[in-house]
Amino acid sequence: MRMFHSRWKTALIGLCVLGLLTAGGCSRPSGPGGDVAAGAGQSTPVAPEVEPKQPSGQEPPVMEPDGAEPKGGPDVTGAAKEPEPPQTDKPEKEPEAAQAHGTGTASDKAVQTPLPPETGAEKAPGTEGSSYDFSQPVPAGPEVDNNYFADAAFIGDSRTDGFMLYSGIGCGKNLSSNGLSIFKLKEKKALTIDGQKYTLLEALALEQYSKVYLSLGVNELGYNNDKGFYQKYCDAIETIRQLQPNAVIYIQGLIPLNEGVIAQTGGSSYLTNEHLRVYNDLMRKAAQEEGVVFLDLYSEFVDANGELPAEASKDGVHLRGAWCRQWLAYLKTHTVDYDTLYPSGGAAPMSISGGAEEQGQSDAA
């Protein structure tokens, strides 16, 4: 009997174990590594990735689209560049201009105060015996007709080009170049004649003229180099005298600007009447020293506000047609004869650097 009960217990325990195995088996607690005992055909589960923590106080990197520069990348410029001014006869960079006063820049408005024309100064060579007062602008006189300009050459920038196109002059040689400055007069190959490039002075030497009109200075207003401007003007006059020994050389004073219109049309801030007046004084002084004549166009065009009338120009610089014709009318009533200026036969050409010989031209004397 006792044996029967023992066998019954053994059978009951076996049925229990079999039932547990049929239900999925028994599990055991995880070990130190966290692994779970795998049954037949089971795979070991993979632990999920944990995103690494950023150091405190540091922002996570921002992902940019492919090909884009990452934000916070290398600093290229440091600061935004100021946009270039519109090219309304924008002045070309002149090395010596930047070095004139040591720290001068193109946007500086501080200018030198020129010396007034010297009184009792020694007369220029060739003007001895002349009754003409070279310290004064050409006075008004009888009007000439347009044929007076048939043997004239006009050297200048875009203002001169506009004058030749819209004044109705109908004759004369247009030796102008947009954006030209007195600093580049001997260097810039601005004209192409029969397939060959020339500077304006080289082109001037190709023919002989009885009058030469020179008008440069607006594009130079951005330079802080008044002394250099004066020296370049004297040098240009001497070169023209070498090339055209029998010509009356007219230095045309600068016509004023309208600074309000310039600002409204996005013009350059260096275009000021304050500096323009300084240049006019320097041009007048150069004309006196070199024994050539000065035309006071500034006084002809300036209004009660000390500038060009607003209606005279679309951009505050270049003249409309009616004012170009007024320019011509002024020239026609402000002329002087060669013999009046040089009764002894003319100023002797000077030996100068950068003159006709340096440009490959023969001495015109």
C-alpha positions in Angstrom: 0.0 0.0 0.0 2.8 2.3 0.9 4.5 1.5 -2.4 1.3 2.3 -4.3 1.1 5.8 -2.8 4.8 6.5 -3.5 4.3 5.6 -7.1 1.2 7.7 -7.4 3.2 10.8 -6.0 5.9 10.2 -8.5 3.4 10.0 -11.4 1.6 13.2 -10.2 5.0 15.1 -10.0 5.9 13.9 -13.5 2.5 15.1 -14.8 3.1 18.5 -13.2 6.5 18.9 -14.8 5.2 17.8 -18.2 2.4 20.4 -17.9 4.9 23.1 -17.1 7.1 22.2 -20.0 4.1 22.2 -22.3 3.2 25.7 -21.2 6.5 27.3 -22.3 9.0 26.1 -19.8 10.4 27.7 -16.7 12.5 30.8 -16.6 15.3 31.8 -14.3 16.3 35.2 -13.1 18.8 37.3 -15.1 22.4 36.9 -14.3 24.8 39.6 -13.6 25.1 40.6 -17.3 21.3 40.9 -17.7 21.2 37.9 -20.1 18.2 35.7 -20.2 18.5 32.0 -20.6 17.5 31.2 -24.2 15.2 28.4 -25.2 15.6 26.4 -28.3 15.5 28.6 -31.4 15.4 31.9 -29.4 17.8 34.8 -30.2 19.5 36.9 -27.6 17.8 40.4 -27.5 20.1 43.4 -28.4 20.2 46.3 -26.0 18.9 49.7 -27.5 21.5 52.4 -28.4 21.7 55.3 -26.0 22.3 58.8 -27.5 25.4 60.3 -26.0 24.9 63.4 -23.8 26.3 66.8 -24.9 28.7 68.5 -22.5 26.8 71.0 -20.4 26.5 74.4 -22.0 27.3 73.2 -25.6 24.6 73.3 -28.3 24.2 70.3 -30.5 25.5 70.7 -34.0 22.9 71.8 -36.6 22.7 69.5 -39.6 22.5 71.4 -42.9 21.4 70.1 -46.3 24.0 68.3 -48.4 26.4 70.7 -49.9 25.5 73.6 -47.6 28.0 75.3 -45.4 27.5 74.2 -41.8 26.3 76.9 -39.5 28.9 78.2 -37.2 31.6 77.3 -39.8 34.8 79.2 -40.4 34.5 83.0 -40.4 35.4 84.2 -43.9 34.8 87.9 -43.9 34.4 88.9 -40.3 32.1 91.8 -41.3 29.8 92.5 -44.2 31.4 94.5 -47.0 30.0 97.8 -47.9 28.4 97.6 -51.4 30.3 99.3 -54.2 28.8 102.7 -55.3 27.1 102.9 -58.7 29.6 103.5 -61.5 28.7 106.9 -62.4 32.2 107.7 -63.5 33.4 106.0 -60.6 37.1 107.0 -59.9 39.7 104.4 -60.5 42.0 103.5 -57.7 45.2 105.6 -57.8 48.0 104.3 -55.5 49.5 107.7 -54.9 46.1 109.1 -54.0 45.8 106.7 -51.0 49.3 107.7 -49.9 48.9 111.4 -50.2 48.2 112.2 -46.6 49.2 108.9 -45.1 45.7 107.8 -44.0 43.5 109.3 -46.7 40.6 107.2 -48.2 38.3 107.7 -51.1 35.4 108.5 -48.9 37.1 111.2 -46.9 35.5 114.6 -47.2 38.3 116.5 -45.5 40.1 118.5 -48.1 43.1 120.8 -48.2 42.5 124.5 -48.4 44.3 125.7 -51.6 46.4 128.8 -51.6 44.9 131.7 -53.5 46.4 132.6 -56.9 49.7 134.2 -56.4 50.0 137.9 -57.1 53.1 139.3 -58.7 54.3 135.8 -59.5 56.8 135.4 -62.3 55.1 135.0 -65.7 55.2 131.6 -67.4 57.7 131.3 -70.3 56.4 132.8 -73.5 54.0 135.2 -71.8 56.4 138.0 -71.4 54.9 141.2 -72.9 51.4 139.8 -72.7 48.7 142.1 -71.5 46.5 139.2 -70.6 45.9 138.5 -66.8 46.4 134.8 -66.4 45.3 135.0 -62.8 41.7 135.8 -63.9 39.2 133.7 -65.8 38.6 134.5 -69.5 36.3 137.5 -69.6 33.1 137.6 -71.7 33.5 138.9 -75.2 31.9 138.9 -78.7 30.2 135.6 -79.6 31.8 133.4 -82.1 30.0 130.9 -84.3 30.4 127.1 -84.1 33.1 127.1 -86.8 35.5 128.5 -84.2 35.6 124.9 -82.8 36.3 123.2 -86.1 40.0 123.0 -85.2 39.5 122.3 -81.5 40.1 119.2 -79.5 38.1 118.4 -76.4 39.7 116.2 -73.8 37.6 115.0 -70.9 35.4 112.4 -69.2 31.7 111.5 -69.7 30.6 115.1 -69.1 32.6 116.2 -72.1 31.2 113.3 -74.1 27.7 114.5 -73.3 28.6 118.0 -74.3 29.9 116.9 -77.7 26.7 114.8 -78.2 24.0 117.2 -77.0 25.3 120.8 -77.2 24.8 121.1 -80.9 28.4 122.0 -81.5 28.6 119.9 -84.6 32.4 120.0 -84.9 35.6 119.6 -83.0 37.5 116.5 -82.0 35.9 114.4 -79.2 38.8 113.0 -77.2 36.8 111.9 -74.1 36.6 108.7 -72.1 34.0 107.7 -69.5 35.5 107.4 -66.1 38.8 109.1 -67.0 40.8 110.9 -64.4 43.7 113.3 -64.6 45.7 110.6 -62.8 45.2 108.1 -65.7 45.4 110.6 -68.6 48.8 109.4 -69.7 48.2 105.7 -69.0 44.6 104.7 -70.0 44.4 103.4 -73.6 40.9 104.7 -74.0 40.6 105.3 -77.7 40.9 102.8 -80.6 41.8 104.3 -84.0 42.3 102.1 -87.0 42.6 99.1 -84.8 45.3 100.6 -82.5 44.7 101.7 -78.9 45.8 105.2 -77.8 45.8 107.3 -74.7 43.9 110.6 -75.2 47.2 112.5 -75.3 48.6 110.1 -77.9 45.5 110.6 -80.0 45.9 114.3 -79.6 49.4 114.1 -81.1 48.0 112.6 -84.3 46.7 116.0 -85.6 47.4 119.7 -85.0 44.8 121.9 -83.4 44.4 125.6 -82.7 42.5 125.1 -79.5 42.5 122.4 -76.8 39.8 122.3 -74.2 40.7 120.2 -71.0 38.0 119.2 -68.5 38.8 116.6 -65.9 38.2 116.5 -62.2 34.8 115.0 -61.2 36.1 111.4 -61.2 38.9 112.5 -58.9 36.7 113.9 -56.2 37.0 110.6 -54.3 40.8 111.1 -54.0 42.3 112.7 -50.9 45.3 113.9 -52.9 44.9 117.6 -53.7 48.6 118.1 -54.1 48.8 115.2 -56.6 45.8 116.5 -58.5 47.5 119.9 -58.9 50.8 118.4 -60.0 49.1 116.1 -62.5 47.2 119.1 -64.0 50.4 121.1 -64.4 52.0 118.1 -66.0 49.1 117.5 -68.4 49.2 121.2 -69.5 52.9 121.0 -70.2 52.5 117.8 -72.2 49.6 119.4 -74.2 51.9 122.4 -74.9 54.6 120.1 -76.3 52.1 118.3 -78.5 50.2 121.4 -79.6 52.6 124.4 -79.4 50.4 126.7 -81.5 47.1 126.0 -79.6 45.3 128.1 -77.0 44.8 125.7 -74.1 41.6 126.2 -72.2 41.2 124.7 -68.7 37.5 124.3 -68.1 36.5 124.8 -64.5 34.2 122.1 -63.1 30.5 122.6 -63.4 28.8 122.2 -60.0 27.0 119.1 -58.8 23.5 118.7 -57.3 24.2 116.6 -54.2 20.5 116.0 -53.4 19.8 114.5 -56.8 23.0 112.4 -56.5 21.8 111.0 -53.2 18.3 110.3 -54.5 19.7 108.4 -57.5 22.2 106.3 -55.5 25.2 108.3 -56.5 28.5 108.2 -54.7 28.9 110.2 -51.4 32.3 111.5 -52.4 30.7 113.7 -55.1 30.6 117.0 -53.2 30.7 120.6 -54.2 33.0 121.4 -51.3 35.8 119.4 -52.8 34.8 120.4 -56.3 35.4 124.0 -55.4 38.9 123.1 -54.1 39.7 121.5 -57.4 38.5 124.5 -59.3 40.9 126.7 -57.3 43.7 124.3 -58.0 43.0 124.2 -61.7 42.8 128.0 -61.9 46.2 128.1 -60.0 47.7 125.6 -62.4 46.5 127.6 -65.4 48.1 130.7 -64.1 51.4 129.0 -63.3 51.5 127.4 -66.7 50.4 130.4 -68.7 47.1 129.0 -70.1 43.6 130.3 -69.7 40.9 129.3 -67.3 37.1 129.2 -68.0 34.9 129.8 -64.9 32.0 127.4 -65.8 31.2 127.0 -62.1 29.9 130.5 -61.8 27.8 130.1 -65.0 25.9 127.1 -63.6 25.8 127.5 -59.8 22.4 128.5 -58.2 21.6 130.4 -55.1 22.1 127.2 -53.0 25.7 126.8 -54.2 25.0 123.8 -56.5 23.8 122.8 -59.9 20.0 123.3 -60.4 18.2 120.1 -59.8 16.4 120.2 -63.1 19.7 120.5 -65.0 20.6 116.8 -64.5 19.0 113.4 -64.0 21.7 112.1 -61.8 23.2 115.4 -60.4 26.3 115.1 -62.5 25.7 114.8 -66.2 23.9 117.7 -67.9 20.6 117.5 -69.8 20.6 118.7 -73.4 19.4 122.3 -72.7 22.3 122.8 -70.2 24.8 121.3 -72.6 23.7 124.0 -75.0 24.1 126.6 -72.3 27.7 125.3 -71.9 28.3 125.8 -75.6 26.9 129.3 -75.4 29.3 130.2 -72.6 32.3 128.9 -74.6 31.2 130.9 -77.6 31.4 134.1 -75.6 34.6 133.3 -73.7 37.4 133.1 -76.2 40.9 134.6 -76.5 43.4 134.9 -79.4 46.7 133.1 -79.4 48.5 136.3 -80.2 47.0 138.1 -77.2 48.3 135.4 -74.9 51.7 135.0 -76.5 52.8 138.1 -78.4 56.4 136.8 -78.4 55.4 133.7 -80.3 54.3 131.2 -77.7 55.5 129.4 -74.7 58.6 127.3 -75.3 57.9 123.6 -74.8 59.4 122.4 -71.5 61.4 119.2 -70.9 59.1 117.1 -68.8 58.9 113.5 -67.7 56.0 111.5 -69.1 55.6 113.8 -72.0 55.4 113.2 -75.7 58.8 111.4 -76.0 57.9 109.0 -73.2 54.6 108.2 -75.0 56.4 107.4 -78.2 55.5 110.7 -79.9 57.9 113.0 -81.5 58.7 116.4 -79.9 56.2 118.9 -81.3 58.4 121.9 -80.6 
